[in-house]
Amino acid sequence: MKKILLLSDTHSYIDDQILKFVKQADEVWHAGDIGDLKVTDTIKKIKPLRAVFGNIDDKDARAEFPLDNKFTLEGVSVWITHIGGYPGNYYQRIRKEIKENSPKIFISGHSHILKIQFDQKLNLLHLNPGACGKHGFHKIRTMIRFQISKGDIKEMEVIELAKR
């Protein structure tokens, strides 16, 4: 069993409130728009990190993190990308592949809109943790945490950090 903390769109911002939840996780997943790599460097000193770069990330972030991060953990296939769309309206770049080889969890960031939605057509769980940074139009900073174990996803919880 692994406890996962999912976050996105930090835009160079990290604070003790985020780090409190990082310390409680087994792994942290970041869905892009990292900003300053001090964010991911800080997280990596505490817990294992899986991340992708986002559209605001510079050449250093793009050199360290992929556009797509695909892996299987505890029997759950995962695909993380920054700009991915959502059920019924996936981003054109990934549309064909997601239909042919659907993961169990598809994660994207970018929109700053928290979304947890099951795609019945592709039989996958779409997650967007919203934004936990302070840059953007969102009013509340959010993240998601959950557990994965033996092919199951459970104990999913939205974390509201504070107003930005």
C-alpha positions in Angstrom: 0.0 0.0 0.0 1.2 3.5 -0.9 0.0 6.8 0.3 0.1 9.3 -2.6 0.0 13.1 -2.4 -1.0 14.6 -5.8 -0.3 18.3 -6.5 0.1 20.6 -9.4 0.7 24.2 -10.5 2.9 25.2 -7.7 4.3 28.1 -9.8 7.5 28.3 -7.6 5.5 28.3 -4.4 6.0 25.8 -1.5 5.2 26.4 2.2 5.0 24.5 5.5 1.4 23.7 4.9 2.2 21.8 1.7 5.2 20.2 3.3 3.1 18.9 6.2 1.2 16.7 3.8 4.3 15.8 1.9 5.7 14.3 5.1 2.5 12.1 5.5 2.8 10.6 2.0 4.9 7.7 0.8 5.2 9.4 -2.7 4.5 12.8 -4.1 3.2 13.2 -7.7 3.5 16.7 -9.3 1.4 17.3 -12.5 3.5 20.2 -13.8 4.0 24.0 -13.8 6.6 23.5 -11.1 8.2 26.9 -11.6 11.4 27.2 -9.6 13.1 23.8 -9.1 13.5 24.6 -5.4 9.9 23.2 -5.1 10.8 19.8 -6.4 14.2 19.8 -4.8 12.6 20.5 -1.4 10.0 17.7 -1.9 12.7 15.2 -3.1 14.7 15.7 0.2 11.6 14.5 2.1 9.9 11.9 -0.1 10.2 10.2 -3.5 8.8 12.4 -6.3 7.3 11.6 -9.7 6.7 14.7 -11.8 6.2 16.2 -15.3 7.1 19.6 -16.7 4.3 22.1 -17.5 4.0 24.9 -20.0 5.5 27.5 -17.7 8.6 25.4 -16.9 12.0 26.3 -18.2 14.7 24.2 -19.8 16.0 23.0 -16.4 12.7 21.5 -15.4 12.3 20.1 -19.0 15.7 18.5 -18.7 14.9 16.9 -15.3 11.2 15.9 -15.8 9.4 14.3 -18.8 6.3 15.6 -20.7 4.5 12.3 -19.8 5.3 10.1 -16.8 3.8 6.6 -17.3 4.3 3.9 -14.7 2.6 1.2 -12.7 2.6 1.2 -8.9 0.9 -1.4 -6.7 -0.8 -2.8 -9.8 -2.2 0.5 -10.8 -1.2 2.0 -14.2 -0.8 5.8 -14.1 -0.2 8.4 -16.8 0.7 12.0 -15.6 0.9 14.9 -18.0 0.4 18.6 -17.6 -2.1 19.5 -20.3 -4.3 16.4 -20.8 -7.9 17.5 -21.0 -10.7 15.6 -19.3 -13.2 12.8 -20.1 -14.9 13.5 -23.4 -12.4 16.3 -24.3 -8.9 14.9 -24.0 -6.1 17.0 -25.5 -5.5 16.1 -29.1 -1.8 15.0 -28.5 -2.9 12.1 -26.3 -6.4 11.3 -27.6 -5.4 8.3 -29.7 -3.1 6.7 -27.2 -5.4 7.1 -24.2 -8.1 5.3 -26.2 -5.8 2.5 -27.3 -3.9 2.0 -24.0 -5.9 3.5 -21.1 -4.3 3.8 -17.7 -6.3 3.1 -14.5 -5.5 6.7 -13.4 -5.0 9.6 -15.8 -3.7 12.8 -14.2 -3.4 16.3 -15.6 -2.9 19.8 -14.2 -2.9 23.1 -16.0 -6.5 24.3 -15.6 -6.2 25.1 -11.8 -9.6 23.4 -11.6 -9.9 20.6 -9.1 -11.6 17.6 -10.8 -12.1 14.0 -9.9 -14.1 12.2 -12.6 -14.5 8.6 -13.7 -14.4 8.1 -17.5 -16.9 5.3 -18.1 -16.1 5.0 -21.8 -12.3 4.4 -21.2 -12.7 2.9 -17.7 -10.2 5.2 -16.0 -10.2 7.7 -13.2 -9.3 11.2 -14.2 -7.7 13.4 -11.6 -6.7 17.1 -11.6 -5.6 18.3 -8.2 -6.2 22.0 -8.9 -3.4 24.3 -8.0 -1.5 24.5 -4.7 0.5 27.6 -5.7 -0.5 31.2 -5.3 -0.4 32.2 -9.0 -3.6 31.9 -11.1 -7.3 32.5 -10.9 -8.2 29.8 -8.4 -9.5 31.0 -5.1 -8.6 28.0 -2.9 -5.2 26.1 -3.1 -5.9 22.4 -3.4 -4.2 19.0 -3.6 -5.5 15.4 -3.5 -4.3 12.4 -1.5 -5.2 8.8 -1.8 -4.0 5.3 -1.3 -3.2 2.6 -3.9 -2.9 -1.0 -3.0 -3.1 -4.3 -5.0 -4.7 -2.6 -8.0 -7.2 -0.6 -6.0 -7.6 3.2 -5.4 -9.0 4.1 -2.1 -9.3 6.7 0.7 -9.3 9.6 -1.8 -9.5 13.0 -0.2 -9.4 16.6 -1.4 -7.1 18.8 0.6 -8.0 22.5 0.8 -4.9 24.4 1.9 -6.0 28.0 2.1 -7.1 31.0 0.0 -4.4 32.1 -2.3 
